[in-house]
Amino acid sequence: MSDTPIQVLLVDDDADLRDLLRTFFQQRGIEFSVLHDANQLMRRLERERPSIVVLDLMMPGIDGLTALRQLRTSGNTIPVIMLTARADGVDRVIGLELGADDYLGKPFMPQELLARIHAVLRRHAQAPLAVQAERREAFRFGCFRLDFATRTLYRDDDPLKLTGSEYALLEVFALHPMEALSRTKLVDLLHGPYAEVTERGIDVPVWRLRRLLEDDPANPRRIQTLRGIGYMFVPGNSDDEKPA
């Protein structure tokens, strides 16, 4: 990670938590600012660019998932850690599907949030899957072309709509073809070692990718299930798509 000072923006309606975290971060020389709700988040980010946004899930007005969806739909890729007091794993999956970088359940120790922030920023700084995207040649398999520079998947010349998590997973597969990848390894490559992501957090985008890439998603050839292990991406070649 670079020596650039960390700037944290917390969006949470819990005044006690805001005060606790403000004291904790400022004592460590970390710039820390707050919003009481997400209603002005987009406008706030037009004026300033923090290193990371820590976004509460349950808030009055615009909730955290809606705010995250607005960010990603607008093309804003700022790192986001979601906070939630709910134990519902579905919300975690949805948040990660929408493009959250990590998820942290309440209650938590400030030290744990700081560790998560460092991990997320380290991944963004290293950007192992994207840092040289513009210099990387498009990945071609069958009738598909994955353009790393534009983060776009094409079938022949037609662009296909991918969510952020679907693109990220396909990029991982494209960079690790013919490798047996456990779910744990995939979570690590996608979200880092501290991410709280269940197996469903991998299985859902796999299922969605299969609907795009496979002739028969129920009998996949490209994204194969390795029972007891995980998945393997078998790209094939353009000849696979040509009629006999």
N, C-alpha and C positions, 0 to 999 in steps of 0.2 A: 504494500500500500504506500502511496506517496506521502510526503510530509505536509500536504495541504491540510490545514486545520479542519476538523470535523465540525459540521454545522447540522444540528438535529432540529427538525420541526416536529413537535408533538401535536397531534390533533385528538383531543380527548375532552369530554365534558366533566370529568372527575377532577375537581379542584384540588383535592388532597393529593392525588397522584401527580398532577401537574407540579405542585409545589415540591413534593418529594423528589421527583426526577430533576427538576430545575436545580435544586440544591446539589444533588449528587453529581450532575454533569458539570455544573459551573465550578464546583470544587476541584474538578479534574481538568479545568481549562478548556472545556468543550463548549462551543457556542450552542445555546439552547433557546429556542423560541417556541411559542405555543399558539394554538388556535382553540377556542372553546368548542367549536363545532366545525363541520366540513363545508358549510354553506359558502364560505369565502376562500376555500382552498385553491381553486383554479386561479382566482384573481391574485391570491397571495403569491403563487408560483410564477405568475407573470412578472412580478416585481422583484422577486429574489429566488435564488436557486440554492436551497440547502443541500447538504450531502445526501440526506436521507429523510424520508417522512415516516414517522411512527404513527399509525392510523388506527384509532379504535373502531371496532366493528359496530357496537351498539351506541348510537348517538341520536338525539332528537333532530328532526329535520332530515338532512341528507345523511344516511347511514354510511358506514365505512365501505361496504361493498359497492354501493352506488357511486361513492366518491372515487373509488379505485377504478370502476368501469369508465367513468368520465375521463380520468387521467389517461388510461390506456387507449381509449377510443380517440382521444385528441392527439395521440402519438407521443405523449410524454412518457419517457422511460426512466424517470427518477426512481431510485431504489425505494421500496416500500416494505415495511414490516407491519403486519396486522396484529392488533391486540384484541383479545376476546375474553370475556368472562364466561362464555358459554362452552359447554363441552361437546357441542354438536359437531361431529367430524365432517358433516356435509358442508358447513360453512367454511371449514378449512379447505376442502376440495374446491369449492367455488372460488374462494379467494385466490388460491394458487392458479386456478384456471384463468382467472381474470388478469393475472400477472403479478401477484404479490411475490416478493422475494423470500419471505419467511413469515412464520406465524408464531405467536407467543401467547400462551394462555395466562390469564390472571387467576390468582395473584402470582407475582414473580419478583425476584430480587433485582434491584437495579443493575447489579453486576452482571446478571444473566442477559439483560437487555443490551448492555454495553458489549458483551461478548458477541451477541448476535449481530449487532451493528458492525462491529469490526469484521466479522465473517462475511457479511453481505458486501461490505465495501471492498474487502479483499477480493472477492469473486468478481466484482465489477471492474476493479483495477486490473486484475490479471486477465479478465475476460477470455478464458481459455477457448470459448466457443465462438467469440465474435471479434477478438481484437484485430485479426487480420482478415476480416470478412471481405473487405473491399478488394483485397489482393488475391483472394481465394477463387479459383475457377468454379463455375457452377458445377454441381454434382448431378450427373445424368444417370438415370436408371429406368429401363423400359421406355415408356412414352413420357416419362416425367423429367422435369429439370428443376432442381432446387437452387435458386439464386441467393447466395449468402449475402451479397451486398444489399439487396433490396428486401431480404427475408421473405421471398415469395416462392411458392411452389407452382409450377406450370404443368399442365397436362397438354402435351403438344404445345401450342402457343397460347393456350387459355389459362389465365391465372386462377388459382383455386383459393378459396377463403380458408385461412387457418387462424385459430386463436393463438395467443402468445405461447401457451403451454404446448400446443400441438406443434408449432414451429420449433420450439426449443427441443422437444423430444425427437422430432425428425432430424434436426441438426446433429444431435448426439448420435443417433443411429447412422447418419451419413458419415460421421467421423470415426465410427467404430463398426464398419461392416464386417459381417461374418464373425463377430465376437459374441461369446456367451456373456450376456450382461444380466447380473442379478438385479432384482428390484432395489436392493440396498445400494448397489453400484450406480444405478440409474438415478436414484434420489440424490446421491452424493454428487454426481455430475451435474444434475439440474439445479439443486438447491443448496448444496454444501452439506457438511457433516452434521450440522446442528438443526437441520430442518425437521419440523414435526409433521411428517407426511406419511400417511398410511399407504398400504399397498394400493388402495383404490386411487390414491393420488397419481399413481403411474398407470393403473389399468384403464382409467377413464380416457386419457388422451390416446393410449394405445388402441382402444376400441374405436375411437373417432378417426384415428389415422387409417385404420384398416378399412373403414367405410370409404375412404378416399382412394386408397392405393390398391385395394384387392378387388379382383373380379368376383370373388366369393369370400366375403369377410368371415363367414363361418368356417371356412377352410383356408386360412391365410397361407400364402407362399412367401410373402416378403417379410412380414413381421411374425416370425414363428415363435410359438410358445415352447419353452424348454421346461418340461414339468419338473418341479422341484428346484429349478434354478432361476428362470426369469424369461428373457426374450433374446432372440437373435435376429438381426436385420440381414436379409438375403436380397441384395439389390437386383440380381438378374441383369439382363441387358436388353437393348432395344429389340433384339430378335424375338424376345419372349412375347412381345406385343403384336408381332406380325402374324397375320393368318397364314395357315399352312397352304 
